[in-house]
């Protein structure tokens, strides 16, 4: 009987504890915190880039998202899109679009012929069509490239179209101290209804034309950008070129901004780095000097453009000189003179076994300078292939006259 009472007491005690635990569960307070899903505007690219003539590099892509990272999904919203001109705290709205329906994406490209002063795009997302409950906003900067100054040679005319950076000179008139350059400084190509001077007087804040005093620019065209000008010459990246050239179709053009492409080949070009000269028509007189590589008694030497005379000074019984030259067009016109300055006979020949010396219509393989003071006057020139078939139609022509004679074997020449 006692055991039964003990078990009963234990059961009642356990039951009491369970009631206490039950009461605790029922009377405890639980707090649930819900975090709102992120809704946001995404853009690509981060900055809108324009060239100097208001042409946009890539469309601005606007997307409205819900979520984060790889878990984001496109969500529709009421979007408002604005193109703006911001100066200090002043904001001018140039363009605005409010799609009537909810959209999750919006692509935009600035028209190249509009909004020349735009420097910011603002985007807003709303819950409601009335645009009263804003969800998110984003502002995108517009960055435009600086123009390349370029002169317009013709006088101003209302029917012309000017591009950003193009400038013209206004002639000095009575009562004015100096000439003035007027530059079109709008990203949108265009013109004004009156000449630049009159326009600026009547519209001082338009920004379409900008005046530059001639003396301030050190004769103006010299320091304006990468196309520096002196008279009819243009300097650009180590080249001096003529203002006039031809396009890919052979038509006359003055648009030397396209130099380096088929759209502009100048009538005259000087490369100051390597000394190349290219001209449409050249009338030359005097000597033409080019570098020629020669080989004499085991060593190479270079006859430079400053000295095309080479004197053989060693005293061996047989001094030998081998001439090396390229058969390309750049070697044509090379002139040089080799003088026997030693006590023996000097033999001049080509490095390869090809007849290439031309004298009075015949070709010879080598030349002998028999005594000190004998010389050979040569010019590398194209000749008929039939006269020198082994040289590809080019040879050194001997310009000496009465002081040379042909040997009886017909393959050598000797000085008299």
Secondary structure as the mmCIF struct_conf table of DSSP 4:
data_model
#
loop_
_struct_conf.conf_type_id
_struct_conf.id
_struct_conf.beg_label_comp_id
_struct_conf.beg_label_asym_id
_struct_conf.beg_label_seq_id
_struct_conf.end_label_comp_id
_struct_conf.end_label_asym_id
_struct_conf.end_label_seq_id
HELX_RH_AL_P HELX_RH_AL_P1 UNK A 2 UNK A 27
HELX_LH_PP_P HELX_LH_PP_P1 UNK A 34 UNK A 38
STRN STRN1 UNK A 39 UNK A 44
BEND BEND1 UNK A 45 UNK A 47
STRN STRN2 UNK A 48 UNK A 50
TURN_TY1_P TURN_TY1_P1 UNK A 52 UNK A 53
BEND BEND2 UNK A 54 UNK A 54
STRN STRN3 UNK A 56 UNK A 56
BEND BEND3 UNK A 57 UNK A 58
HELX_LH_PP_P HELX_LH_PP_P2 UNK A 59 UNK A 59
STRN STRN4 UNK A 60 UNK A 66
BEND BEND4 UNK A 67 UNK A 68
HELX_RH_3T_P HELX_RH_3T_P1 UNK A 69 UNK A 71
STRN STRN5 UNK A 73 UNK A 74
STRN STRN6 UNK A 77 UNK A 77
STRN STRN7 UNK A 78 UNK A 87
TURN_TY1_P TURN_TY1_P2 UNK A 88 UNK A 89
STRN STRN8 UNK A 90 UNK A 98
BEND BEND5 UNK A 100 UNK A 101
STRN STRN9 UNK A 103 UNK A 103
BEND BEND6 UNK A 104 UNK A 104
STRN STRN10 UNK A 105 UNK A 108
TURN_TY1_P TURN_TY1_P3 UNK A 112 UNK A 113
BEND BEND7 UNK A 114 UNK A 114
TURN_TY1_P TURN_TY1_P4 UNK A 116 UNK A 117
STRN STRN11 UNK A 120 UNK A 126
BEND BEND8 UNK A 127 UNK A 128
TURN_TY1_P TURN_TY1_P5 UNK A 129 UNK A 130
BEND BEND9 UNK A 131 UNK A 131
BEND BEND10 UNK A 133 UNK A 133
STRN STRN12 UNK A 134 UNK A 144
HELX_LH_PP_P HELX_LH_PP_P3 UNK A 145 UNK A 147
STRN STRN13 UNK A 150 UNK A 151
BEND BEND11 UNK A 154 UNK A 154
HELX_LH_PP_P HELX_LH_PP_P4 UNK A 155 UNK A 156
TURN_TY1_P TURN_TY1_P6 UNK A 158 UNK A 159
STRN STRN14 UNK A 162 UNK A 162
TURN_TY1_P TURN_TY1_P7 UNK A 164 UNK A 165
STRN STRN15 UNK A 166 UNK A 170
HELX_LH_PP_P HELX_LH_PP_P5 UNK A 171 UNK A 172
TURN_TY1_P TURN_TY1_P8 UNK A 174 UNK A 175
BEND BEND12 UNK A 177 UNK A 178
STRN STRN16 UNK A 180 UNK A 184
BEND BEND13 UNK A 187 UNK A 188
STRN STRN17 UNK A 190 UNK A 190
BEND BEND14 UNK A 193 UNK A 194
HELX_RH_AL_P HELX_RH_AL_P2 UNK A 196 UNK A 202
TURN_TY1_P TURN_TY1_P9 UNK A 204 UNK A 205
BEND BEND15 UNK A 208 UNK A 208
STRN STRN18 UNK A 209 UNK A 213
TURN_TY1_P TURN_TY1_P10 UNK A 214 UNK A 214
HELX_RH_3T_P HELX_RH_3T_P2 UNK A 215 UNK A 217
TURN_TY1_P TURN_TY1_P11 UNK A 218 UNK A 218
BEND BEND16 UNK A 219 UNK A 220
TURN_TY1_P TURN_TY1_P12 UNK A 221 UNK A 222
BEND BEND17 UNK A 223 UNK A 224
TURN_TY1_P TURN_TY1_P13 UNK A 225 UNK A 226
BEND BEND18 UNK A 227 UNK A 227
STRN STRN19 UNK A 228 UNK A 230
TURN_TY1_P TURN_TY1_P14 UNK A 231 UNK A 232
STRN STRN20 UNK A 233 UNK A 236
TURN_TY1_P TURN_TY1_P15 UNK A 237 UNK A 238
STRN STRN21 UNK A 239 UNK A 242
BEND BEND19 UNK A 243 UNK A 243
STRN STRN22 UNK A 245 UNK A 246
TURN_TY1_P TURN_TY1_P16 UNK A 248 UNK A 249
BEND BEND20 UNK A 250 UNK A 250
STRN STRN23 UNK A 252 UNK A 253
HELX_RH_3T_P HELX_RH_3T_P3 UNK A 256 UNK A 258
STRN STRN24 UNK A 259 UNK A 259
TURN_TY1_P TURN_TY1_P17 UNK A 260 UNK A 260
BEND BEND21 UNK A 261 UNK A 261
TURN_TY1_P TURN_TY1_P18 UNK A 262 UNK A 263
STRN STRN25 UNK A 264 UNK A 264
STRN STRN26 UNK A 265 UNK A 266
BEND BEND22 UNK A 267 UNK A 267
STRN STRN27 UNK A 268 UNK A 271
TURN_TY1_P TURN_TY1_P19 UNK A 272 UNK A 274
STRN STRN28 UNK A 277 UNK A 279
BEND BEND23 UNK A 280 UNK A 280
BEND BEND24 UNK A 286 UNK A 286
STRN STRN29 UNK A 292 UNK A 296
TURN_TY1_P TURN_TY1_P20 UNK A 297 UNK A 298
STRN STRN30 UNK A 299 UNK A 303
TURN_TY1_P TURN_TY1_P21 UNK A 305 UNK A 306
STRN STRN31 UNK A 309 UNK A 312
BEND BEND25 UNK A 317 UNK A 317
STRN STRN32 UNK A 318 UNK A 324
BEND BEND26 UNK A 328 UNK A 328
HELX_RH_3T_P HELX_RH_3T_P4 UNK A 329 UNK A 331
TURN_TY1_P TURN_TY1_P22 UNK A 332 UNK A 333
STRN STRN33 UNK A 335 UNK A 340
BEND BEND27 UNK A 342 UNK A 344
STRN STRN34 UNK A 345 UNK A 350
BEND BEND28 UNK A 351 UNK A 353
STRN STRN35 UNK A 357 UNK A 359
TURN_TY1_P TURN_TY1_P23 UNK A 360 UNK A 361
STRN STRN36 UNK A 362 UNK A 364
BEND BEND29 UNK A 365 UNK A 365
STRN STRN37 UNK A 366 UNK A 369
BEND BEND30 UNK A 371 UNK A 371
TURN_TY1_P TURN_TY1_P24 UNK A 372 UNK A 373
STRN STRN38 UNK A 375 UNK A 382
TURN_TY1_P TURN_TY1_P25 UNK A 385 UNK A 387
HELX_RH_3T_P HELX_RH_3T_P5 UNK A 389 UNK A 391
TURN_TY1_P TURN_TY1_P26 UNK A 392 UNK A 392
BEND BEND31 UNK A 393 UNK A 393
STRN STRN39 UNK A 394 UNK A 398
TURN_TY1_P TURN_TY1_P27 UNK A 402 UNK A 403
STRN STRN40 UNK A 404 UNK A 406
TURN_TY1_P TURN_TY1_P28 UNK A 408 UNK A 409
BEND BEND32 UNK A 410 UNK A 411
STRN STRN41 UNK A 412 UNK A 415
#
